[in-house]
Amino acid sequence: MVDPGWVSIMRIALPISLVVTGLLLIVGSIWLTWYFFEYESDNAGALFGMTVMPLSVGIGSILTIIGIVVAVVRFANRKK
């Protein structure tokens, strides 16, 4: 039998972890692109900004949206 307290913690932790992971991907990729432009070379920044950044920002946005939707659905379906 699963402990109900553990289940309730996981119901809260899943949306929070999705949103935090998504935001970290977005902020981290923007920061890395700035870092490459500022301290490495314009070519490295442009290459990173055209390849990795759109992918990581897209994945981060999707994870953030999924986390928000999961939180809203779970909040709407909670027992009263």
Secondary structure as GFF3:
##gff-version 3
##sequence-region A 1 80
A	DSSP	alpha_helix	4	35	.	.	.	ID=ss1
A	DSSP	pi_helix	36	40	.	.	.	ID=ss2
A	DSSP	alpha_helix	42	76	.	.	.	ID=ss3
###
